[in-house]
Structures are given as structure tokens and as C-alpha cells.
Amino acid sequence: MTDQRFEVQNRPGESRYVLIDTESGEVIGEEDYVDVENQRVLFHTGVSDAYSGQGLASQLVRAAVDDVIANGYAIVPVCPYVAAWLPKHPEYADHVTKPRPEHLKAVAAHEKK
């Protein structure tokens, strides 16, 4: 996603999407994930306090979700922000999988790294 000043990039080696301020080159937000087979578990959304209140978390999540779907994965919303965001965007409902214990175990294992 490119929105003049902000861009979202998938960084698979880091298991996260990053939101970049293209003017400064600074990473100002992230959406962390872990893959479980053909499902991408989105488990943490964050945007720098200096950029809060601008709707950037929503832009970040939308770009991440669009990428997840484009790459053939189902969305597993473990992050509270993503879990609250998805019902407001019913166009994604067919791509959502309810979190299960194996998803939570994968997140816990990823966070221990």
C-alpha cells in the first residue's frame, strides 16, 4: 500500500508488516504475524504514539489483510485491534478463521524466539 506519505511493506523474514513514513524512512507501525499452514495469524498491531489518531492502524491492518488474502492465506485475528476491526469490514468475512489453540501456541512459540 502506498498512500503518498505512508507505505506498508511485508517483511516475511521478520514475520511482520511495517508501516513506513516515506518522508523520514522511519518504521512507525507494525503488524506481527505467524503462519500456520495456509493461515496467517495476526497477533500484534502497533503504531508509534507520535502518529496516533490518524487512522494509520486501520490503514496498516487493511493493507496486511489485503496481502494475506492476495497470497492465499486465511486471516486469523488474535490481535484485539484486528479482531475489532474485521467486523467493521464485512467484505473480509469469508477469509476469516476463528482462532484455535494451535494458533495461540504458534504465537507463543514465535514470541519466545
Secondary structure, 3 states (H helix, E strand, C coil): CEECCEEEEEEHHHCEEEEEECCCCEEEEEEEEEEECCEEEEEEEEECHHHCCCCHHHHHHHHHHHHHHHCCCEEEECCHHHHHHHHHCHHHHHHECCCCHHHHHHHHHHHHC
